[in-house]
Amino acid sequence: YELNHSDSNDEPQRVVVPAPYPFIRRMRL
């Protein structure tokens, strides 16, 4: 459902709020 898709996108975006640069870099590596 579309609601489920929004929930999945909200989870990663919320985690990027506290550490967008360090978190994304560590997850990519």
PDB file as gemmi writes it, atoms N, CA and C in Angstrom:
CRYST1    1.000    1.000    1.000  90.00  90.00  90.00 P 1                      
ATOM      1  N   TYR A   1       0.828  -1.207   0.000  1.00  0.00           N  
ATOM      2  CA  TYR A   1       0.000   0.000   0.000  1.00  0.00           C  
ATOM      3  C   TYR A   1       0.866   1.262   0.000  1.00  0.00           C  
ATOM      4  N   GLU A   2       0.296   2.337  -0.394  1.00  0.00           N  
ATOM      5  CA  GLU A   2       1.067   3.602  -0.430  1.00  0.00           C  
ATOM      6  C   GLU A   2       1.463   4.018   0.994  1.00  0.00           C  
ATOM      7  N   LEU A   3       0.621   3.705   1.948  1.00  0.00           N  
ATOM      8  CA  LEU A   3       0.906   4.096   3.345  1.00  0.00           C  
ATOM      9  C   LEU A   3       2.155   3.362   3.838  1.00  0.00           C  
ATOM     10  N   ASN A   4       2.280   2.139   3.402  1.00  0.00           N  
ATOM     11  CA  ASN A   4       3.432   1.323   3.839  1.00  0.00           C  
ATOM     12  C   ASN A   4       4.721   1.890   3.231  1.00  0.00           C  
ATOM     13  N   HIS A   5       4.610   2.362   2.017  1.00  0.00           N  
ATOM     14  CA  HIS A   5       5.790   2.910   1.320  1.00  0.00           C  
ATOM     15  C   HIS A   5       6.290   4.170   2.045  1.00  0.00           C  
ATOM     16  N   SER A   6       5.344   4.958   2.493  1.00  0.00           N  
ATOM     17  CA  SER A   6       5.688   6.217   3.186  1.00  0.00           C  
ATOM     18  C   SER A   6       6.371   5.896   4.528  1.00  0.00           C  
ATOM     19  N   ASP A   7       5.911   4.843   5.151  1.00  0.00           N  
ATOM     20  CA  ASP A   7       6.484   4.453   6.457  1.00  0.00           C  
ATOM     21  C   ASP A   7       7.947   4.027   6.274  1.00  0.00           C  
ATOM     22  N   SER A   8       8.196   3.332   5.203  1.00  0.00           N  
ATOM     23  CA  SER A   8       9.566   2.821   4.960  1.00  0.00           C  
ATOM     24  C   SER A   8      10.503   4.002   4.667  1.00  0.00           C  
ATOM     25  N   ASN A   9       9.989   4.983   3.986  1.00  0.00           N  
ATOM     26  CA  ASN A   9      10.808   6.152   3.628  1.00  0.00           C  
ATOM     27  C   ASN A   9      11.014   7.058   4.844  1.00  0.00           C  
ATOM     28  N   ASP A  10      10.062   7.012   5.741  1.00  0.00           N  
ATOM     29  CA  ASP A  10      10.142   7.881   6.932  1.00  0.00           C  
ATOM     30  C   ASP A  10      11.190   7.341   7.912  1.00  0.00           C  
ATOM     31  N   GLU A  11      11.351   6.043   7.897  1.00  0.00           N  
ATOM     32  CA  GLU A  11      12.309   5.427   8.858  1.00  0.00           C  
ATOM     33  C   GLU A  11      13.754   5.873   8.577  1.00  0.00           C  
ATOM     34  N   PRO A  12      14.204   5.763   7.355  1.00  0.00           N  
ATOM     35  CA  PRO A  12      15.590   6.135   7.026  1.00  0.00           C  
ATOM     36  C   PRO A  12      15.810   7.651   7.108  1.00  0.00           C  
ATOM     37  N   GLN A  13      14.803   8.391   6.709  1.00  0.00           N  
ATOM     38  CA  GLN A  13      14.946   9.863   6.735  1.00  0.00           C  
ATOM     39  C   GLN A  13      15.050  10.359   8.186  1.00  0.00           C  
ATOM     40  N   ARG A  14      14.350   9.710   9.069  1.00  0.00           N  
ATOM     41  CA  ARG A  14      14.342  10.146  10.493  1.00  0.00           C  
ATOM     42  C   ARG A  14      15.723   9.854  11.083  1.00  0.00           C  
ATOM     43  N   VAL A  15      16.304   8.804  10.692  1.00  0.00           N  
ATOM     44  CA  VAL A  15      17.620   8.421  11.259  1.00  0.00           C  
ATOM     45  C   VAL A  15      18.709   9.348  10.705  1.00  0.00           C  
ATOM     46  N   VAL A  16      18.446   9.929   9.559  1.00  0.00           N  
ATOM     47  CA  VAL A  16      19.454  10.817   8.927  1.00  0.00           C  
ATOM     48  C   VAL A  16      19.418  12.205   9.573  1.00  0.00           C  
ATOM     49  N   VAL A  17      18.396  12.475  10.314  1.00  0.00           N  
ATOM     50  CA  VAL A  17      18.256  13.816  10.943  1.00  0.00           C  
ATOM     51  C   VAL A  17      19.362  14.046  11.982  1.00  0.00           C  
ATOM     52  N   PRO A  18      19.646  13.067  12.821  1.00  0.00           N  
ATOM     53  CA  PRO A  18      20.658  13.213  13.865  1.00  0.00           C  
ATOM     54  C   PRO A  18      22.080  13.132  13.304  1.00  0.00           C  
ATOM     55  N   ALA A  19      22.284  12.309  12.299  1.00  0.00           N  
ATOM     56  CA  ALA A  19      23.645  12.149  11.748  1.00  0.00           C  
ATOM     57  C   ALA A  19      23.553  11.841  10.258  1.00  0.00           C  
ATOM     58  N   PRO A  20      23.367  12.873   9.445  1.00  0.00           N  
ATOM     59  CA  PRO A  20      23.222  12.699   7.997  1.00  0.00           C  
ATOM     60  C   PRO A  20      24.553  12.383   7.310  1.00  0.00           C  
ATOM     61  N   TYR A  21      25.596  13.045   7.722  1.00  0.00           N  
ATOM     62  CA  TYR A  21      26.899  12.842   7.050  1.00  0.00           C  
ATOM     63  C   TYR A  21      27.649  11.620   7.596  1.00  0.00           C  
ATOM     64  N   PRO A  22      27.842  11.542   8.893  1.00  0.00           N  
ATOM     65  CA  PRO A  22      28.582  10.437   9.521  1.00  0.00           C  
ATOM     66  C   PRO A  22      27.807   9.130   9.409  1.00  0.00           C  
ATOM     67  N   PHE A  23      26.500   9.230   9.543  1.00  0.00           N  
ATOM     68  CA  PHE A  23      25.673   7.999   9.493  1.00  0.00           C  
ATOM     69  C   PHE A  23      25.642   7.428   8.076  1.00  0.00           C  
ATOM     70  N   ILE A  24      25.408   8.285   7.121  1.00  0.00           N  
ATOM     71  CA  ILE A  24      25.331   7.837   5.705  1.00  0.00           C  
ATOM     72  C   ILE A  24      26.694   7.310   5.248  1.00  0.00           C  
ATOM     73  N   ARG A  25      27.736   7.939   5.697  1.00  0.00           N  
ATOM     74  CA  ARG A  25      29.100   7.524   5.259  1.00  0.00           C  
ATOM     75  C   ARG A  25      29.385   6.133   5.856  1.00  0.00           C  
ATOM     76  N   ARG A  26      29.014   5.940   7.067  1.00  0.00           N  
ATOM     77  CA  ARG A  26      29.333   4.643   7.740  1.00  0.00           C  
ATOM     78  C   ARG A  26      28.440   3.547   7.111  1.00  0.00           C  
ATOM     79  N   MET A  27      27.218   3.884   6.807  1.00  0.00           N  
ATOM     80  CA  MET A  27      26.302   2.868   6.233  1.00  0.00           C  
ATOM     81  C   MET A  27      26.744   2.516   4.799  1.00  0.00           C  
ATOM     82  N   ARG A  28      27.279   3.471   4.102  1.00  0.00           N  
ATOM     83  CA  ARG A  28      27.702   3.241   2.697  1.00  0.00           C  
ATOM     84  C   ARG A  28      28.975   2.369   2.719  1.00  0.00           C  
ATOM     85  N   LEU A  29      29.828   2.637   3.665  1.00  0.00           N  
ATOM     86  CA  LEU A  29      31.087   1.877   3.722  1.00  0.00           C  
ATOM     87  C   LEU A  29      30.774   0.465   4.190  1.00  0.00           C  
TER      88      LEU A  29                                                      
END                                                                             
